[in-house]
Structure formats: structure tokens, C-alpha cells
Amino acid sequence: MIWDKASELGRLIGQSTEYQALRRAEGTLREDKDTVSKLELIQTLARQVDQVVAQGRMPDPETAESYETAVRDLEISPVGQAYVVARSNFEKLMNRVNQQITEGMEKGAASSIITLG
């Protein structure tokens, strides 16, 4: 029963306007060569920062500034903005879904009635 409900919830989320908007924004993002270049730069810089932090050090100011500039450039581009908004809206939806699931679990744990099936 839980798996059926989870599958149904997944189907409904997949049909939501928030998820559909996110998928469209991701597609547009992948098709825009300038944005893809920005993403690749961000990923490269993020790996560099992660490696330095994993060694217990702070990244050098130039790398940190380059990373922040690359992220800002992505976020202010029209394609990047559309993705950021779509991602934010989807995350809000998922937060609401998780909140409802948590409330349902709390009610289920407090209930003395056992339901099977």
C-alpha cells in the first residue's frame, strides 16, 4: 500500500505545474551554449573550492571571487533566472509535500487504529 501511494504521489508531482516548469527551464538551460559554459565554469570552480576545503584550508580570494562572479552571472541571465525561479518553486512544492507527509506520519503514529491494505 505504501508503495502504491508513493507511486501515485510521484505521478501527481510529475504532473504539477512546478515540476513541468522546472523541466522546461532545465531543457532551455541545456540548449543555451552560453549558459552551459557558465555552468561548466561553476562546476569546475566548485570542485576546486571543495578540494581546498577538504584539505582544511580556505580557497584563495581569486577562486572564491571567480566562483561568486560565475554564479551571479548565471543568476542574472534570463535563462539562469528562469531556472532559479522554477527550481525555487519546485523546492517550495516539495517542502509542502514533505510537511504534509510528516504531519500524516505524526497522526498515524498517534492513532490507535491500525489500517492494513
Secondary structure by P-SEA (a helix, b strand, c coil): caaaaaaaaaaaaaacaaaaaaaaaaaaaaacaaaaaaaaaaaaaaaaaaaaaaacccccaaaaaaaaaaaaaaaacaaaaaaaaaaaaaaaaaaaaaaaaaaaaaaaaaccccccc
